[in-house]
Every structure is written in C-alpha cells, then in structure tokens.
C-alpha cells in the first residue's frame, strides 16, 4: 500500500528533473542563437567596412595610375592637346617635373603649355631648374603663365620663362630677390651653461653657424654668394621682360606688387585667367579654343596617399611642416 505514494513521488521527481533539464537546455539554445545572431551582425558590419576600404583603395590606385599615365603621355585617347602644369606650394628641385617638361618638347601632340602658378617661391635652385625647363618648352611651342593668388620670388622666376604672363588684379607677385636665413644662439647657450665645441678646417667653413658668432669675413662671403644669385635673377628679368638692366635692378629690391602694379611696372602682361590664356593661344598661335586641355602635373604618390588618408582619417597621422634647405627665393609675410 505504500508503493503507490512512493511511485508517484519518484515519478514527480523525474518529471521535475526532466523539466528543469529542458528549461536549461532551452535557455542555452536561446543564448547560443542570440550570440550567433550578434556575431553574424558584427561580421556583416565588418565585411561592409572592409569592402568600402577595398573599393576606396582600388579607386585611388586607378586614379593615381590614370593621372600618372595622363601626365606622361598627354592623354589616353591621343590627338592634339594643350598641356597644363600646376605650380603650387613651395618650389623645389623636381626631376620628375623636369622630365615631364622635357617630354613635352618632343611630344608633337602637345601644341602649347599653360602654367598655372600659385606659389610663394622656394629654393633658388628649384626656381632656376623650373625656369630652364620651361624655356626649353617655350623654344618649341607657346607657353603662357597664369598667376593666381600668389606668384612671387622663385614662382615669378618660373613665370618669366613663359611668352606671356596673366595675373588677377589682386594677385601678389614680384618680390624679386634672394635670401639666406640663420640665427645666433650663442648668448642663449651661455645663459644655460652650454658651450659649443666646433672643430673645422677653415674659419669660413659652416658660416653662418648658429653655434658661433657670425664673423665679418663670413658675412662678406655670404653676401657675395647672395649678390651673385641676385644678379642672375635680375638678368633673367631684364632679358625676359625686355627692359634695361638698371630698370630691372630697380624693381628687384624685394618689394611685392599687386597684379595691377606689376602690369604698370612691366613685370607681367595683362589681367586674366585660364579662359584668357586659351584666347591668347588662339590669337597668337592659331590654336583652337575648343582643343582639349590635359593636366600634365606629375603625381606624387606620397602626397596622394597621405592626402587620401588625411581625408579619411583626419590630420592625425600627417602634419604640415616647412622644410627648406639652401639659398631661398621666397616671399612670405611671416615664417615661423
């Protein structure tokens, strides 16, 4: 008689155990499914992100290759064209740029060159190299310079290599001159207890040197170098602008001019931009105004990729800096 209750209690126990096991199993299954759903969503988001990165990278590579090919060969489709070179920022010695200009000399499809300038100048050697490369082009086909916001010092040196110079009325140009900058920090070093030790072969070696006093002999030596380069610049201006040497020297005192002032002084030719440049080429050389214009500015891979990354990530990985070595032909109201 006691078996009945015992049997039912055992049955209830097993039922309760099975029910508990089923609940735990169900909870584990639901948890696992939820985790899988979350993981799948994360994977989808990650996949979309990397797909976007891959597309951007592919488009960038195609753009770089297309620009480079376009700059070297004068365009994919072939046929006559007007080449256009952008001279922006600091002008330095650039072999790739000069090679491109040398290519234009022998490229029969390139019928003319427009040089768009927006630069404060740069190193003297950079300006001189660009000037000479542009003169080689100008001997074979018409070259016209268009100065935008700024075209001073070495940038103006490049402009006078052309056959015609256009400016805006408010363009800043001229600043014909050369400079070398240094500093004397010897007094500061003495105050903090540092005494520079300099061993050199001759007194004029490494003059000027911030670590030692700028001697009269050193100043005279540097002045001779600066004067020689300045004379070269003045001679370029006199020859290319068809003016007496004394007039060119009077204008070459480092002063800047507006576009209108430069026209009055004979340093540039007229007011205008790209449209006026095309019209001048049509009037002076009979070049069709509807002829295609191909930008032949060399593409710098480092600048392209850093620019793309800067746009994508902000200016966190790349900083802007001014780095110039050698004698400068540069105008800027303030250099820090």
Phi, psi and omega in degrees: 000338180275351184291328183299302179302322180296318180299315181294324178294320179295318179297318178297324179297313181293323177297314178299322180294315179296320179297318178296318179297319180296319179296316180297319180296318179297318179297319179296319180296316180296319179297317180296317179296318178298317178298319180296318179298315179297317179297319179297319179296319178298317180296320179296316179297317179296320180295318178298317180301311183288331174296318178298316178300317181296319180295315179299317180296318180296314179299320180296316180298316179298318180296318180295313181295320179295315180297319181293315179297318180297320183289331184270320187261348180087021175117154184281318188282344180078181181094171183293148180202161172259123180279148178225127180245129176263127176246099183239153175068204183285135181267119179237170175293122188226104183292322180296319177297315181293323177297320179297317179293323176296325177295323181296329181302320185259359180276107183293337180287333179279111185262346180195170180223128172254126179251111178266123187243129171213083189206144175277355185117207181174219178283153179298317180297320178299315179294319180295317180296318179294319178302311183294321179294320179291325178294326177296320178293316184295338178287341184250333183204156184296140178232130178232138180255140177235111180270129180268241180296320192214134175205074188242161174053240182298333176290323175291325176302319178293321182298320184287354174286344182276173179274341184205139182237125175251146178222167166270159179301327181261010176297147174259123183217191184072238188054052182281109183178175183222145178214158170227132184246144176208191179206159177240108184251017184296319180295322178296319180295322178297321181295329181259010172081028179246129179241111181296143176246116185236125177240120182216163187288325183215157183300329183274355178292135178059044173247129001280151182228122181301339185272359179214162182294137179283109185283163177296321178296320178294319179296320180295320180296314180294322179298323178295319179296313180298318180297321180297315179292324178295320177299321178298315180298314181298319179297322176299314182296314181298317182290311187284332181260007175052054179229155178302149182301321181294322178294318179296320180292324178297321180283341184267051179255017177090354183292147171267159179221153170282168179302317180295318178296321181294326176295315179297325181279351179085013182275337176224177190254315187198168175276137178166174179226210184298317181298316179293328177296317178297319179296320179296319178298324179292316183288320187271331184234001178070026180275130183300134183290338180266009178293140183295149179248127182246123177284118184254014180299124180301145180264126176268114183302318182297315180294321180296310183291321178293325177294317179296317180292326178296319178294325184279324187244358184084177183271057180260332183257340183235130179245154179266137180215159177255119182227109182225131176240149176093190180282136186252148166233087193215138173243133173201136182295338180203128177240117181264000000 
